[in-house]
């Protein structure tokens, strides 16, 4: 029987067997070839630290409410793990029009050996893109939205806090947008080195310096025009405020959780008339620049950037493991994140 990766409870990943359901007329069956995980959002849920652990989100009011009220949606264990998967179509339903057996496809699918989904839930895989590039479409679309929300323009100075997959893509997007100075802030050395290869002019270890102060120093005490915070650390958000110039823009990309320790809005934020633009979240529609830009255009833009070889992914997928070893690898990305960037999974 095929297997999938699930968390049976917080921080307990296991491979379990499952049975595929009968194929419906509008469905396709897919054999997975490559998957990847989203370390920020999914790890919060996996650790039981997201607000969904205790509350439910009510879309009608836009509020989190107590679960006991029975409104909105929440998340309960066991949960499927994984963010995006590339695979090959092995069966098609009688009414399927978009795909044939043998087609290469991708979509937001968990880490499992096979998938049975409606044909609308997956997309044709661009033949010009490798599996590794395709699973990096997700961090790239978030990075593109972050750079657009920050209105990064030619000649700007930019700081990127957190150099995981989204941060590394953000460095590249900022460079493509014409930023003359890009500063990366990240405690993990291997991520800083990769950011430098991708175009960061300066990288800082926030565990060894006052990041906000150092950013002010290297910009002649002006601060950067735009800070983009992708790490999920309240301290990083605080230093992104400190390192941004008067009237500058801060774009928090991360899904924060818990008490805001390390963030003091009574200091620089109170004095420097900065703009904080919340939400580089792809699912939060309509966008501020709608109807010119919508979700479809964001994805098309990223795919075209990959096709033109303007974005790189070499080094981002680390570690890449066999499917048989994925449960152990998942514990690694949770417990020793300094050894990882973005988990990739190969199927035999």
N, C-alpha and C positions, 0 to 999 in steps of 0.2 A: 504493500500500500504506500502511496505517496505520503510525505511528511511536510510539516510546516513549523515555523518558529513562533511560539507563543510565550507570553509571560503568564503563568498560572496565578501569580500574586506579585506584589511589588518586588522587583529585583530578583525574579526567579525565572530565567529563560530556559525553555526546554523544547526539544523537537518532539512533536506528537504526530501520530498517524491520523489520516482523515480519508473520507470517501468523497469523491466528486459526485455531484448530483447529476441526474439525467440532463442531457443537453436540450435546451429549449430552442424553438425555431429561430429566435433572434440572438442566440448566443454563440460564442466561439470558445473553444478549448485551447489552452496555451501551455506549452512546455517552457519553463523558465530557463534562460541561459545566463542572466546576470541580474543581481539586485543590489540595492544600496539602502542605507538607513539615513534618517535625518536626525542628527545628534541632539539638536536643541529641543524641538517640540516633542518628539516621541520619547526622548529620555526623561523629560519631565513627567510624562504620563507613566512611563515604565517605573519610575522611582516612587510613584504615588504622591508627587509634590504639586501637581497641577491643581487649579481650583476645582476641576471636575471630580476630584477625589471626595470632596465634601459638599459641593454645590452643583446645581444644574443651570445651564444657560438658556434663558428664555428669549428666542429671537424676536418675539412680538414686542418686547419691551427693551431689548438690548441689555438686560441685566442678568447677573448671576443671582440665583435665589436658592434658599434651602431646599435640599432634595425632598424633604418631607412634604413640601407643597405640591409635588407631583407635576411641576411645570417645566417645560424645556427639555434639554437633553444633557445626559451626563455619561460618564465612562465607568464601566465596572470590569473587574478581572473575571476570567482570563481575557487577555487582549492579544490580537495579532501584532507582530512586530515587522517593521520594514516600511519603506517609503515609496520606492519606485523599482519597477522590474521590466526587463527586456526579455522577450521570448519569441517562440515560433508557434504559429497557429497549426494545431494538429487535427482539429475537427471544426466544422462549421454547421450551424443550424440551417434548416431548409429555407428560412427567410433572410438569411444574412446576405447583404449586398456589397459591403465594403471590403471583405477579406476572402482570401482563398487559402486552402491548405498550403503550408510552406511559407506564408507571408511572415515577415519579421515585424513585430509590434512592440509597443511599450505603453505603460500607464502607471497610475498610482496604485500599485499592487503590493501586497506584503511578501515577506520572504517565505516562499513555499514552492514546491516543485512543479505544481500545475495550477492553472486557474480556469474557472468557468465563469465567464462574465458576458454581459450584454455587449454587443459590438460597439455601442456608443461609448463604452467605458475605456476603450483603448484607442491608440492612434497608430497609423503606419509609421514605422521607424525609418527616418531619412537614411537612404543607403550611404550617404557621404559621412554619416556620424558613426563612430565606434560605440560599442555598448557602454564604455566608460564615459564618453561624452553625453550619451543620452541620459544616464542616471544623474548627471550633473546639471541637467536642465533645471531641476527644481531649485538648487541654490542659486543658479544663474538668474532665474526670473525674479527671485527675491532681491538679489543684488541690483538688478536693473531697475526695479521699482524704487529701491532705496536711493540710488543715484539720481533718478528722476525726481523723487520727492524732495531731495536736497537741492535740486536745481544746480547741480555741479556744472560749471561752464568753463570754457577755455580760459586759462590763466589763474584759476582758483587754487587755493591751498586746501587740502583735505586730510583729515585724520580718520583712520579706520580702527575701531576698537574691537578686538577679537578677530583672530585670523584662522578660524575654522573654514569650512567650505564656503559659507556665505561671505565671510570677510575676505577670503582670497579672491573670490569672484568680484567683490566690490572694489578691491584694489585695481583689478584689470579694467573694470567698467569706468572707474574714475580716470584712469590713464587714457582710455579711449575718448572720454569726454573732454580731455584737454587740460586736466589738472597739472600744474607745473611743479607742485610739491605734494607728495603723498607720504604720510607718516602712519606706520602700522604699530599698534600697541598690542602686545601679546606676551604672556609669560613663557610659552613653550618655544624653545629655541628652534626646533625643526620647522615650525610654522613661520617664525620670523624669517628664516633663511629662504623659505619658499616664497614668501611675500616679496622679498628683495628680488628674486628671480622673475617675479611677475610684474615688477615695476615700482615697488615701494622704494622711495628715496632714503628714508630713515626708518628704522624700527627700534622700538623701546620695550624693555622688560619692566612692566609696572611693579614687579616685586623688588626691583633694584633701584627705582627712582620715583620721583613725584612726576607722574606722566603729564598732568596738566601743566605743571611748571616747566617741564622740559619742552613741551610743545610751544609754550609762550616764548621760551628762550630762542628756539631755532627759527621762529617766525618774527624775530626782532620785537618781541613783546606784544605783537598785534593779536596773536592767536590765529587759528585757521578759519577759513570762511565757512567750512562745513565739517561737522563731525558725524560719522555714521557708527552707531554702537550696535554690534552684532553678537556680543558675548553673553548677554543675559545677566551680567554682574551689575549690581547697583553701584558699586564702587567705580566701575568703568563708566557708567552713565554720569556719575558725579565728575569724574575727570574729563569726560567729553565736554561737559559744561565749562569746566575750568579752562580747558585748552582752546575753546572756541572764542573768536573775537567778538567785540561789541557789535550787536546787531546780526551776528552770524546765525547759522542754522544747525540744529541738532536733530538727527533722524534716529530714533530708537527702533531698531528692527526686531529686537528679541522679544520673546514671551517671558516676562519676568514672573517671579513667584515669591511668596513669603513676604516678610517685613522688609522695608526698604533700608536695610542697614548699609551704611557707607554712602548714602545719598542725603545731602543736606541742602535743601532748597532755600535755606535762609542765608546762604553765602553768595557765591558768584551769580547764581541764577537770579537773585533778587536785584542785582545792580546792573547787569550788562545787556538788558533788553534783547535777549536772544529769542529766536523762534524755534520752538520744538514741534516737529511734525510727526505726529504719532501715526503708526500704521503703514509699513511697507508690506502689508499682508495681502497676498494675491487674491484670497477669497473674499475680501471686504470690498464689495462692489455696490454702487458704481464708484469708479476712481475719481479723483479730483479733476483730472483732465478728460473725463468722459464727455462727449462720445468719441473724441479723437482717439483716445486710447481705451481699450478694454482688455479683458483677459486673453482673448484670441490674439490680439496684436502683440501683447507682451511675449507670449510664447513664440509667435512667428519671428519676432525680432531676435530673440535669443537663439533660435535654431539657425537663423541666417548668419548670426555672428559666429556660431560654430562652423557653419558651412564655409565661411570665408576665412577660417582659421585665425580669427581675431581673439578667440578665447582659448585658453589652455587648461587642461585638467591633469597633466602629468604631475604626479606627486600628491594630488588631493585624495585619491582613493588609497587610504592606508589605515588599517591593513586590508588586503584582499585575501579572503580565505575560501576554502572549499565549503560547500554546503554542510557537509558532515561535521565541520568544526565550528559552525556558526554560533552555537549556544555559548561555548567557551569564549569566542571572540566578542560576543555581546557583553559578557561580564567584563571583558577587558576594556571596552570603550566606556563602560560605566565606572569601573573602579580605578582604571589607570588612563584617564583621558590624555595625559601628557604623552603617551606613546602612540596616539592615534590622531587622525584627522577626520576621515569619513570612511565608514565600514563598507567594503564591497564584498559581494558573495558570488562565487562561480559555481555553476552546477555541472556535474559530469554528464 
